[in-house]
């Protein structure tokens, strides 16, 4: 998509080749909390197979066909058409996607990061894209954030960069959901009931 956007800015009419499709593809969702689970559900509705990775693989998540632990990540990466990251910043997620793991992916794979920028080694990502080791990337978060003006990722035609807008109040439906959760939890607190949507 970013290639087409650049071509439009350059007023170029050029066929960029075969398009990728969600239908029949394998989505590897790393981090299957609210964001990852919702993404997986949308992908399933469009005909994708969804594999999830989380710390406790015995816990299921909506939209995930099969769940795995982080210890299986390396064996799952070669199967993935899309790797979607929505992990928190933590010691064990720092540079989760590094040069070694990028080398495990198909050259047609796409990386999406909507969790924390620290999960991706930006230099390794740039190298993987520039050497056609990876088809494309869409990153809403970076490390550091904002992405420095000198980062080569800004000029990478196969990388779509958005300024941390995938969450928060950028969607009215998200804002309403946050309010609904807060109001329900106030009701539960007053009634002496357990709160919902708590981090485990």
JOURHU-V717829 format. One line per field, one symbol per residue. psi: psi as a letter, one per 30 degrees, with the letter a starting at -180 (. if undefined). burial: + if it has 16 or more other ideal C-beta (glycine too) atoms within 10 Angstrom, else -. Layout:
psi: ???
burial: ???
This chain:
psi: efeeeeeefghkjkkgakllkekfljkjjjjhaeeeeeeeeeeefgglkkkkklejffklkkfkekkllfffeefeeffkekjjkhllkleffkhejaeeeeffllfglkkkjgckfffkjeeeeeeeefghfkelkjkfkljlklkkffkffegjfgkkkkihgfabgfkeeeeeeeeeeeeeeeeeeefglkllhkk.
burial: ------------------------++++++++--++++++--++---+-+++++--+---+-++--++-+--+--++--++++++++-----+-++++--++-++---++++++++++++++-+++-+++--+++++++++++---+---+-+--+-++++--+-++-----------------+---------------
